[in-house]
Amino acid sequence: MIVILDVTDAATYALLPPCADPGFDHRSCDYWEDADRGSKAIRLDWIDPTQAAPSSPSQRPVSANPFLADRERPPDANPFATGREALDDNPFAPRPAARATVPDAAPRKLRLLLRGRAVAGSYAKVLLEDDVPAAYCQFGPLTAYPRAQRTRDLYPRLPDAPLPAVITCISTTGAARGAGLGLRLVAAVCTDLAERGFAAVETYPMIGARPDETSAADPEFWASAGFVVAAPDDRYPVMRRELA
């Protein structure tokens, strides 16, 4: 049985499958998020970070001057306040809808994947085959991936508006290769992106790379997924699919 899940919390993040090359790891990859220093390599401090002991809240020093005590006390609530502070103190004002937040102690990659959830939705999906993680896909708006934007800037003939979504990573485990699971996951991602309002999606494969070395597959894979060459290049072509 095939199940495709959005990565939206710690439980679904824990389902990220291993890379076929053990030198890489989805959980510590920020290659596309950091255009200058991003890396695909496994980094153990990302995967199992040391939890820092919570620091106690700082206290204001007590003044030695008794005549300054009144100045150092926080001011009383202002009944004439306007804006955000007035709403906080007004029991009759409607409360804003609570937004899901990512704990500061969450893994760094999970925080990257969830940073735009409130606006653009999740940035990753996992495919399970018989409850076993078999494929992973990372995607999202172009603005979320500076390296993708930098790559795209090399091709001025690409349409500027509307900006496309991008797929930065498609990966299957070694045991799941050849079963069409990557194509199935890409199809689900494209359907999701169309429902979110994106008019097109692009990806930036690398020609000549080993299958386990690249995070963006090869042009032949994307052609079989309905993408066409939008900007030809001997090394880094741009593949694009219009979303109905």
C-alpha positions, -999 to +999 in steps of 0.1 A: +000+000+000+013+035-009+007+064+014+020+100+008+023+123+038+032+160+042+061+167+065+044+190+090+057+180+125+082+159+143+063+126+137+063+130+099+098+144+099+110+112+116+098+093+085+124+109+062+140+080+044+178+075+043+197+087+012+210+060-011+245+074-006+252+073+032+275+103+029+243+125+024+213+130+046+180+148+040+179+158+077+211+179+074+208+191+038+205+229+033+221+229-002+192+248-017+183+269+012+218+284+016+232+295-018+267+303-004+274+276+022+247+250+018+257+214+019+242+180+011+266+162+034+256+144+065+261+165+096+256+148+129+251+180+149+220+186+128+206+152+132+212+148+170+218+183+183+229+188+219+201+204+238+212+235+255+201+240+291+174+266+293+187+299+307+168+315+335+151+348+327+173+378+334+163+401+362+167+438+364+194+449+389+181+464+420+190+501+422+211+512+451+193+546+449+159+544+468+147+575+449+149+557+415+128+527+425+096+541+411+113+548+377+126+512+375+093+496+381+074+486+349+046+511+341+010+502+349-013+492+320-023+522+300-061+524+296-057+548+267-033+525+248-040+517+212-029+490+188-016+456+198-011+464+235-047+475+238-060+442+223-038+422+246-055+438+276-090+440+263-111+409+273-138+419+248-115+421+217-114+391+194-083+370+197-062+364+166-061+328+154-032+310+169-005+300+144+013+267+147+049+274+158+080+253+156+098+248+189+133+263+191+146+229+200+133+212+168+159+199+144+172+226+121+160+209+090+125+206+103+125+243+111+136+250+075+108+228+061+081+244+082+092+281+080+066+289+053+039+265+064+014+293+074+017+309+040+026+284+014+020+250+031+044+222+038+077+220+019+082+183+018+064+150+013+073+114+022+061+083+004+056+051+024+053+017+008+038-008+032+045+016+061+082+018+051+096+053+040+107+048+004+108+083-013+112+119-003+105+152-022+113+187-012+096+217-029+080+250-024+080+286-037+111+298-055+117+325-028+123+297-003+154+284-021+181+310-028+203+286-047+174+278-071+168+315-076+205+320-083+204+291-109+173+306-125+189+340-128+214+325-152+186+321-178+170+356-184+146+342-210+126+323-184+093+339-176+094+363-147+057+361-138+041+344-122+071+329-104+070+291-104+072+267-076+104+246-075+112+210-067+147+209-053+149+172-043+135+139-053+150+108-038+142+071-034+159+046-012+182+021-029+157-007-021+129+012-038+146+020-070+129+011-103+094+008-090+082+042-102+077+056-067+097+088-074+074+095-104+043+088-082+056+112-056+063+140-081+028+136-095+014+141-060+035+171-055+025+187-088-012+182-080-007+198-046+012+228-060-016+233-086-041+233-058-021+259-039-023+282-069+010+278-086+009+281-124+041+262-131+069+242-114+105+240-123+135+219-113+172+221-120+188+187-127+224+180-132+236+162-164+263+136-159+261+132-122+259+098-105+223+089-096+232+090-059+251+122-061+224+146-073+193+157-054+174+166-085+176+134-106+183+139-144+164+154-173+152+120-185+134+114-152+117+148-154+107+143-190+089+111-180+071+132-152+057+156-178+084+183-177+100+199-207+133+216-212+126+253-206+163+264-208+188+240-224+223+237-210+251+211-212+253+208-175+223+224-157+192+226-178+160+240-165+130+216-166+095+231-164+059+218-161+028+239-165+002+232-139-034+231-150 
